[in-house]
Amino acid sequence: MYFCVKVPKNTAEEIRKKLIEKGVFDFDRKVKRLDGFVLLPVKVCVEEYECVVDKNPIFSLRNIPSKKIKELCGIEIDSWERYGDVVLIKFPDLDEKKIKEIGKAVAEVLDVKCVLWDMGIEGEFREPKVKIIYGNITETVHTENGIKFKFDPTKIMFSSGNVGERIRMSKINMEGEVVVDMFAGIGYFSLPIAKYTGAKRVYACEKNPVAFRYLCENVILNNLERKVIPIIGDNREVAPENVADRVVMGYIKTEKFLEKAMRVLKKGGGIIHYHDVFHKSVCKIQPINILKNYGKKYGFVLKEYQIRKVKSYAPNLNHMVVDAVFIPQK
C-alpha cells in the first residue's frame, strides 16, 4: 500500500521540506496535483497530515536526476540513499575510470560532497562494505523526525527501511517511564524516545565501540544528556536489571537476548518491543509463542500484544515487531 499526504497547493513546498526532514518523503514516486491540492508521496502514513491511499502510484525511479546522471556518465542510477552531504549508490562492477565518472556526476546532480559505492554489509556489527568514489569527507549529520544523527556511512549502516517504526515509537506515550534500549546503535530509537515520548530515562546499550562513540555525540548534539544514559558493552552483561517499564529490542535475530530482556523488566512487569525475522507463513504465530515461553520461564504472563510487519527482509521473510505487555504470574 502506498500513501500520499494531501495538502493545499500553497503549502506544498513547506510541508514537502518537513516530510524530507522527518525522513518519510518518498523520492521514488512523483508528486501529483489534484483539484487545487498536491499529493506528496510518503513511505508511511503520517498522522499529523491528511493521508490518502495512492491506488495507482506512478514510479519515477527518481526520473529527473537519473536522466541527468545518465547524460553526464552514460549510466542510469535509480537507487540511492542520501544522508546529509553523503550519498550511497548501487551499481554493477565497472572499470575505475567509469566509476569516477559516476561519482562526479552523482555529486554534481544531487549536490553532495561525498559519494559512496554501496556493496552491501558484512560482519557481526553489520558494517557497510563501501568504496569512496567522490570526495573524502564521509562523516555527516542526517536529520530524521527532528533528530540529528551524526555518523560515518563507511563505518555505520543507517537503515532507512525502519524509519516508519522509529517514528511510530516516537509517538507512543511513555510518560515517566524508564526505558532500556538493548541495541541502541547511534541512537536510532533512544533519541526519539527521549525527545518525544515523555520517558523519564533511557538506558542505551551498545556493543560496537564506533557506534557507541556516535551515540554519545548524538546525545549531546540533541541536548538529551539528562535523559539518555549510554552504556557500552554486550547488553547481556551491562544492561541494568529490574528497572525497565519498557524494553526496546530494535534489531533482528534477537531471540537469544530475550532472557536478558525479561530480567531487565521491573518485577511488576512491563512492555517488550521484540523484533525478529520470521518466515511469512508463521510470522504472526511464532513470535507470540516464543514470547509466551520466555515469559513463563521468568515468571511473567503475556497479557496482551500487538504485532506488525516492519518491512520485508528477504523472499518469504518478514521483519516483525511485537509490542508485548507482560504481567507477573499469580
C-alpha positions in Angstrom: 0.0 0.0 0.0 1.3 3.5 -0.9 0.4 6.7 0.9 0.3 10.4 0.0 -0.1 13.5 2.2 -2.8 15.7 0.7 -2.1 19.4 1.2 -3.2 22.7 -0.3 -1.1 23.9 -3.2 0.2 27.0 -1.4 1.6 24.9 1.5 3.0 22.0 -0.5 6.7 23.1 -0.7 6.8 23.9 3.0 5.3 20.6 4.0 7.5 18.7 1.5 10.6 20.0 3.3 9.2 19.0 6.6 8.5 15.5 5.3 12.0 15.2 4.0 13.4 16.3 7.4 11.3 13.6 9.0 12.7 11.1 6.6 9.4 9.9 5.3 9.2 11.6 1.9 9.3 9.0 -0.9 11.7 10.2 -3.6 10.9 7.1 -5.7 7.4 8.4 -6.6 6.1 11.5 -8.3 4.3 14.5 -6.7 0.8 14.7 -8.1 -1.8 17.5 -8.4 -5.5 17.1 -7.8 -8.2 19.8 -7.8 -6.1 22.6 -6.1 -4.4 20.1 -3.8 -0.9 18.5 -4.0 -0.3 14.8 -3.2 3.1 14.3 -1.6 4.3 10.7 -1.7 5.4 9.3 1.7 6.8 6.0 2.8 4.4 5.6 5.8 1.1 7.1 6.9 1.9 10.5 8.6 -0.7 11.2 11.3 -0.4 15.0 11.6 -1.4 15.4 7.9 -4.3 14.1 5.8 -3.1 10.9 4.4 -4.7 9.2 1.4 -4.0 5.8 -0.3 -2.3 6.2 -3.6 -4.1 3.4 -5.5 -2.2 3.9 -8.8 1.3 5.0 -7.8 3.4 6.3 -10.7 7.1 5.4 -10.0 9.5 7.9 -11.4 12.7 6.0 -10.3 13.9 9.4 -9.3 13.5 10.2 -13.0 14.9 13.7 -13.4 18.2 13.1 -11.5 18.7 9.7 -13.2 18.4 11.3 -16.6 20.9 14.0 -15.8 23.3 11.5 -14.4 22.9 9.3 -17.4 23.6 12.3 -19.7 26.9 13.0 -17.8 28.3 9.5 -17.5 26.2 7.1 -19.6 24.9 5.1 -16.6 21.4 5.4 -15.2 21.4 5.3 -11.3 18.0 4.7 -9.9 18.8 3.5 -6.4 20.5 5.7 -3.8 20.3 6.8 -0.1 21.2 10.3 0.9 22.4 11.1 4.4 23.3 14.8 4.8 26.1 15.6 2.4 26.8 11.9 1.6 25.1 9.6 -0.9 25.3 5.8 -1.2 24.6 4.4 -4.6 24.5 0.9 -6.1 25.6 -0.2 -9.5 27.4 -3.2 -11.1 31.2 -3.5 -11.0 32.8 -1.3 -13.6 36.3 -0.1 -14.6 37.9 2.6 -12.4 37.5 5.4 -14.9 33.8 4.8 -15.3 33.4 4.6 -11.5 35.0 8.0 -11.1 32.7 9.5 -13.8 29.7 8.1 -11.9 30.8 9.6 -8.6 31.4 13.0 -10.1 28.1 13.0 -11.9 26.1 12.0 -8.9 27.8 14.6 -6.7 27.0 17.3 -9.3 23.4 16.4 -9.8 22.5 15.7 -6.2 24.7 18.5 -4.8 26.6 16.4 -2.2 30.2 16.4 -1.0 30.8 12.7 -1.0 29.6 9.7 -3.0 30.0 6.1 -1.8 29.6 2.9 -3.8 27.3 0.6 -1.7 28.3 -3.0 -1.9 26.3 -4.4 1.0 27.0 -5.1 4.7 29.2 -7.6 6.5 30.2 -8.8 9.9 28.7 -9.0 13.4 28.1 -5.3 13.5 26.6 -5.2 10.0 29.3 -2.9 8.9 28.9 -1.2 5.4 31.0 -2.5 2.6 31.6 0.7 0.6 34.1 2.4 -1.6 34.6 6.2 -1.8 34.2 7.3 -5.4 34.0 11.0 -5.0 35.1 13.4 -2.2 36.8 12.5 1.0 34.7 13.7 4.0 32.5 10.8 4.9 31.2 11.9 8.3 27.8 13.6 8.0 24.8 14.7 10.0 21.5 13.2 8.9 18.2 14.7 10.2 15.2 12.4 10.7 12.0 13.2 12.6 13.7 16.3 14.0 16.6 14.2 15.4 20.2 14.8 14.3 22.2 11.7 13.7 25.9 12.2 13.3 27.7 9.1 11.8 30.1 7.9 9.1 28.3 5.7 6.4 31.6 4.0 5.7 31.6 2.6 9.3 27.9 2.6 10.3 24.8 1.3 8.5 21.7 3.5 8.7 18.6 1.6 7.8 16.1 3.8 6.0 13.7 0.9 5.8 13.0 1.2 9.6 12.0 4.9 9.5 8.3 4.1 9.9 9.0 2.1 13.1 11.3 4.7 14.5 8.6 7.4 14.0 5.9 5.1 15.4 7.9 4.6 18.6 8.4 8.3 19.0 4.6 8.8 19.2 3.9 6.3 22.0 3.1 7.8 25.4 5.9 6.7 27.8 5.3 9.5 30.3 7.5 8.9 33.4 8.8 5.5 32.2 12.3 4.0 32.5 13.2 2.6 29.1 16.1 0.2 28.2 17.2 0.2 24.6 19.2 -3.1 24.2 20.5 -2.3 20.7 21.0 1.4 20.7 23.4 1.8 17.8 23.9 5.6 17.2 20.6 6.3 19.0 18.0 5.3 16.4 15.3 4.6 19.0 16.8 6.0 22.1 17.0 9.6 20.9 13.4 10.0 19.5 12.0 8.2 22.6 13.9 10.5 24.9 12.9 13.6 23.0 9.2 13.0 22.2 7.6 10.3 24.4 7.9 11.8 27.9 10.1 8.9 29.1 11.9 9.7 32.4 15.2 8.0 31.5 16.6 5.9 28.6 19.4 3.4 29.2 21.0 3.0 25.7 23.2 -0.1 25.4 25.6 -0.6 22.5 28.4 -3.1 21.9 30.0 -1.6 18.8 32.6 1.0 20.0 32.3 3.0 16.8 28.5 3.2 17.1 28.8 3.9 20.8 31.1 6.9 20.2 28.5 8.4 17.8 25.7 7.6 20.2 27.4 9.7 22.9 28.0 12.5 20.4 24.3 12.4 19.3 23.0 12.6 22.8 24.9 15.9 23.2 24.0 17.0 19.7 20.3 16.7 20.5 20.6 18.1 24.1 19.4 14.9 25.7 22.2 14.4 28.3 19.8 14.5 31.2 17.6 11.7 29.7 19.8 9.3 27.9 22.5 7.2 29.6 24.8 5.5 27.1 26.2 2.1 28.3 28.9 0.3 26.3 29.2 -3.5 26.1 27.2 -6.6 25.4 23.7 -5.9 26.7 23.5 -9.3 28.3 26.3 -8.2 30.6 25.8 -4.4 31.0 22.0 -3.7 30.8 20.6 -2.8 34.2 18.1 -5.4 35.6 14.7 -5.0 37.3 14.5 -1.3 36.2 12.5 -1.1 33.0 8.9 -0.2 32.4 9.7 -0.8 28.7 12.4 -2.7 26.8 13.3 -1.9 23.1 14.9 -4.7 21.1 15.2 -2.8 17.8 17.4 -5.2 16.0 16.9 -8.6 14.3 17.7 -12.2 15.3 17.2 -11.2 19.0 15.5 -14.3 20.4 18.7 -15.2 22.3 18.5 -11.9 24.1 15.0 -12.3 25.4 16.3 -13.9 28.6 18.1 -10.7 29.4 15.1 -8.6 28.4 12.9 -10.5 30.9 15.5 -9.7 33.7 15.6 -6.1 32.6 11.9 -5.6 33.2 10.7 -4.5 36.6 9.3 -7.3 38.8 5.9 -5.8 38.3 6.1 -6.3 34.5 6.2 -4.0 31.6 6.4 -3.9 27.8 8.9 -5.5 25.5 9.2 -4.4 21.8 10.5 -7.6 20.3 12.0 -7.5 16.8 13.0 -10.5 14.7 12.8 -12.1 11.3 10.3 -14.9 10.6 9.0 -16.8 7.6 5.8 -15.2 6.3 3.9 -18.4 6.9 4.4 -18.2 10.7 5.3 -14.5 11.2 2.0 -13.9 13.2 2.2 -17.0 15.3 5.8 -18.0 16.0 6.9 -14.7 17.8 3.9 -14.9 20.1 4.7 -18.5 21.1 8.3 -17.5 21.7 7.3 -14.6 24.0 4.9 -16.7 26.0 7.5 -19.4 26.6 10.2 -16.8 27.8 7.6 -15.0 29.9 6.6 -18.2 31.7 10.2 -19.1 32.3 10.8 -15.8 34.1 7.5 -15.6 36.0 5.5 -13.4 33.6 2.3 -13.8 31.6 1.8 -12.3 28.2 -1.3 -10.2 28.9 -1.8 -8.6 25.5 0.2 -7.8 22.4 0.2 -6.1 19.0 2.2 -7.5 16.1 3.1 -5.7 12.9 5.4 -6.0 9.9 8.3 -3.6 9.8 9.4 -4.5 6.3 10.2 -7.3 4.0 13.6 -8.8 4.9 14.2 -11.3 2.1 12.0 -13.5 -0.1 9.3 -15.1 2.2 10.9 -13.5 5.3 9.4 -10.5 7.2 10.9 -8.3 9.8 8.3 -8.2 12.5 7.8 -6.3 15.8 5.7 -7.4 18.7 4.6 -4.9 21.4 4.2 -7.4 24.2 2.7 -6.5 27.6 3.8 -8.7 30.5 2.4 -9.0 34.0 3.6 -11.2 36.9 2.2 -14.7 37.2 -0.2 -15.2 40.1 
